[in-house]
Protein backbone atom coordinates (compact mmCIF):
# COMPACT_ATOMS: atom_id res chain seq x y z
CA UNK A 1 0.00 0.00 0.00
CA UNK A 2 1.21 3.48 -0.88
CA UNK A 3 0.03 6.49 1.14
CA UNK A 4 -0.20 10.14 0.14
CA UNK A 5 -1.25 13.26 1.99
CA UNK A 6 -3.40 16.13 0.80
CA UNK A 7 -3.81 19.27 2.89
CA UNK A 8 -7.43 20.36 2.58
CA UNK A 9 -7.30 23.32 4.97
CA UNK A 10 -5.41 25.63 5.13
CA UNK A 11 -3.93 25.52 1.66
CA UNK A 12 -0.53 26.77 2.87
CA UNK A 13 -0.19 23.89 5.39
CA UNK A 14 1.93 21.78 3.02
CA UNK A 15 5.17 22.74 4.75
CA UNK A 16 3.91 21.54 8.14
CA UNK A 17 3.09 17.85 7.61
CA UNK A 18 4.69 14.94 5.79
CA UNK A 19 3.68 11.30 5.36
CA UNK A 20 5.71 8.13 5.08
CA UNK A 21 4.54 6.63 1.78
CA UNK A 22 5.04 3.05 2.99
CA UNK A 23 3.72 3.15 6.58
CA UNK A 24 1.23 6.05 6.39
CA UNK A 25 2.78 7.69 9.46
CA UNK A 26 2.10 11.44 9.54
CA UNK A 27 4.88 13.59 10.99
CA UNK A 28 5.46 17.27 11.60
CA UNK A 29 7.99 18.95 9.31
CA UNK A 30 7.77 22.30 11.14
CA UNK A 31 6.43 23.66 14.42
CA UNK A 32 2.75 24.31 14.98
CA UNK A 33 1.65 27.69 16.29
CA UNK A 34 -1.86 28.18 17.64
CA UNK A 35 -1.75 31.89 16.83
CA UNK A 36 -0.98 31.21 13.15
CA UNK A 37 -3.33 28.28 12.49
CA UNK A 38 -5.52 26.57 15.06
CA UNK A 39 -7.11 23.92 12.85
CA UNK A 40 -5.91 21.60 10.06
CA UNK A 41 -7.92 19.27 7.84
CA UNK A 42 -5.92 16.58 6.01
CA UNK A 43 -6.85 13.75 3.69
CA UNK A 44 -4.82 10.53 3.59
CA UNK A 45 -5.13 8.47 0.42
CA UNK A 46 -4.09 4.80 0.29
CA UNK A 47 -3.59 2.86 -2.95
CA UNK A 48 -2.67 -0.80 -3.28
CA UNK A 49 -0.53 -2.41 -6.00
CA UNK A 50 -3.30 -4.63 -7.38
CA UNK A 51 -4.50 -4.88 -10.95
CA UNK A 52 -6.54 -2.72 -11.09
CA UNK A 53 -5.26 -0.76 -8.08
CA UNK A 54 -7.82 -0.07 -5.38
CA UNK A 55 -7.77 3.07 -3.27
CA UNK A 56 -9.41 4.58 -0.23
CA UNK A 57 -9.09 7.71 1.84
CA UNK A 58 -9.75 9.08 5.30
CA UNK A 59 -9.97 12.56 6.79
CA UNK A 60 -7.69 13.62 9.65
CA UNK A 61 -8.76 16.68 11.66
CA UNK A 62 -6.18 18.31 13.90
CA UNK A 63 -6.94 21.06 16.42
CA UNK A 64 -3.96 22.97 17.80
CA UNK A 65 -4.36 23.94 21.45
CA UNK A 66 -2.67 26.93 23.07
CA UNK A 67 -1.02 25.42 26.15
CA UNK A 68 1.29 28.38 26.93
CA UNK A 69 -1.47 30.69 28.23
C-alpha positions as CSV (number, residue, x, y, z in Angstrom):
1,X,0.0,0.0,0.0
2,X,1.2,3.5,-0.9
3,X,0.0,6.5,1.1
4,X,-0.2,10.1,0.1
5,X,-1.3,13.3,2.0
6,X,-3.4,16.1,0.8
7,X,-3.8,19.3,2.9
8,X,-7.4,20.4,2.6
9,X,-7.3,23.3,5.0
10,X,-5.4,25.6,5.1
11,X,-3.9,25.5,1.7
12,X,-0.5,26.8,2.9
13,X,-0.2,23.9,5.4
14,X,1.9,21.8,3.0
15,X,5.2,22.7,4.7
16,X,3.9,21.5,8.1
17,X,3.1,17.8,7.6
18,X,4.7,14.9,5.8
19,X,3.7,11.3,5.4
20,X,5.7,8.1,5.1
21,X,4.5,6.6,1.8
22,X,5.0,3.0,3.0
23,X,3.7,3.1,6.6
24,X,1.2,6.0,6.4
25,X,2.8,7.7,9.5
26,X,2.1,11.4,9.5
27,X,4.9,13.6,11.0
28,X,5.5,17.3,11.6
29,X,8.0,18.9,9.3
30,X,7.8,22.3,11.1
31,X,6.4,23.7,14.4
32,X,2.7,24.3,15.0
33,X,1.7,27.7,16.3
34,X,-1.9,28.2,17.6
35,X,-1.7,31.9,16.8
36,X,-1.0,31.2,13.2
37,X,-3.3,28.3,12.5
38,X,-5.5,26.6,15.1
39,X,-7.1,23.9,12.8
40,X,-5.9,21.6,10.1
41,X,-7.9,19.3,7.8
42,X,-5.9,16.6,6.0
43,X,-6.8,13.7,3.7
44,X,-4.8,10.5,3.6
45,X,-5.1,8.5,0.4
46,X,-4.1,4.8,0.3
47,X,-3.6,2.9,-2.9
48,X,-2.7,-0.8,-3.3
49,X,-0.5,-2.4,-6.0
50,X,-3.3,-4.6,-7.4
51,X,-4.5,-4.9,-10.9
52,X,-6.5,-2.7,-11.1
53,X,-5.3,-0.8,-8.1
54,X,-7.8,-0.1,-5.4
55,X,-7.8,3.1,-3.3
56,X,-9.4,4.6,-0.2
57,X,-9.1,7.7,1.8
58,X,-9.7,9.1,5.3
59,X,-10.0,12.6,6.8
60,X,-7.7,13.6,9.7
61,X,-8.8,16.7,11.7
62,X,-6.2,18.3,13.9
63,X,-6.9,21.1,16.4
64,X,-4.0,23.0,17.8
65,X,-4.4,23.9,21.5
66,X,-2.7,26.9,23.1
67,X,-1.0,25.4,26.2
68,X,1.3,28.4,26.9
69,X,-1.5,30.7,28.2
